[in-house]
Amino acid sequence: MAKVNENFLELEDDYLFSKILTKTNEFKSKNPNKKVISLGIGDVSLPLAPTVIKAMHDAVDEMSKKETFKGYGLVQGYDFLIDKIIKTEYETRGIKLDNDEVFIAAGSKGDLAGISELLSSDNTVAIMDPVYPAYRDVNIMLGRSNIKYLEATKENDFIPEIPKEHIDIIYLCSPNNPTGTVMTKEQLEKWVQYARENNSIIMYDSVYEIFITDDSIPHSIYEIEGAKEVAVEFRSYSKLAGFTGVRCSYSVVPKELKVSNNISLNNLWKRRQSAKFGAASYITQKAAEAIYSKQGQKEIKENIAYYQENARYMKQELEKMGFTVYGGMHSPYVWLKTPNDMKSWDFFDELLNKTAVIGTPGVGFGKCGEGYFRLTAFSSKEDTKEAIRQIKENFRLK
């Protein structure tokens, strides 16, 4: 009989969002006439931008003709997309990258796991708490037991302190999912300095950078001097352009970044991808390229503004009701304190049963998330307002 990889047995029985789905389906089966509004899972509601749709149609037409048909693509991605990424996302911020430092993929979660597996299971790891649960799960699956959780609480404005001990791999997320907080340039400089002094690697998740509204807040960790020596950056088109159902992302692995014995992480990642990844499709990458056109930028920014307004509205109205609310400014997430110190899952159940509104229990993002709750701004404007109306009717704190 084949033996199981026992690291997987250390995972919690239910992935956070699977548990939410199970509870939601149970509620729907008992209440078939109630409309359930989801402000829980961070999936988008607006359709793809017209410019993106046209690019996909054009790419499909190319695939129908012998002279323009595309077979296997480059594992790293097509230069037409990588060129646009570097010019639009990095050069505009004074960051120089070579094409072979950017890798196109089909989702940041896969890249996060893949790059983590290049590094020994003996490494010490630091993960923000609360934060996106995939970071924790990835390291458990890789057999890493030496994990330190960096507490992010209201006492430190949800920005964790620099560790006093040596850490090999650090996972940072800004804007943070779930709290919606962002790291300032000064705070990121301290993390980069720590990583350089300790020969650490920072896994930097900047998937939500498009929601940052303050020009003084870094959109990329590479805005910090020396960061290319110590950081990998993850980005995605899921929220930026509504690609949750299309799947496209990219990671930046600088050539300056070295691991033990002066080995290039960039070279290791390139080799790993050639063995284990089949490349994002040509049609998908043409769709991603389209967002960098003048019209594409206009359209996706209009969609982002739509979600930003939802977040602003939720924060404003919830505060009026008496909730203590964080986030909702540089992020599509609103992070609220549960009433009367209610447990996160208890509040989930009460909210669902009283209002038919779904959110995400804060404890699902780590123990420091207990007593908090996340709502997303990705629903329609109409559903967002209806959800807030329902909450207002059933949870009067003032």
Buried (B, 14 or more C-beta within 10 A) or exposed (E): EEEEEEBEEEEEEEBBBEBBBEBBEEBEEEEEEEEBBBBBBBBBBBEBBEBBEBBBEBBEEBBEEEEEEBEEBEBBBBEEBBBBBBEEBBEEEEBEBEEEBBBBBBBBBBBBBBBBBBBEBEBBBBBBBBBBBBBBBBBBBBBBEEBBBBBBBEEEEBBBEBBEEEBBBBBBBBBBBBBBBBBBEEBBBBBBBBBBEBEBBBBBBBBBBBBBEEEEBBBBBBBBEBBBBBBBBBBBBBBBBBBBEBBBBBBBBBBBBBBEEEEBBBEBBBEBBEEEBEBBBBBBBBBBBBBBBEEBBEBBBEBBEBBBEBBBBBBEBBBEBEBBBBBBBBBBBBBBBBBEEBBBBEBBBBBBEEBBBBBBBBBBBBEBBBBBBBBBBBBEBEBBBBBBEBBBEEBEEE
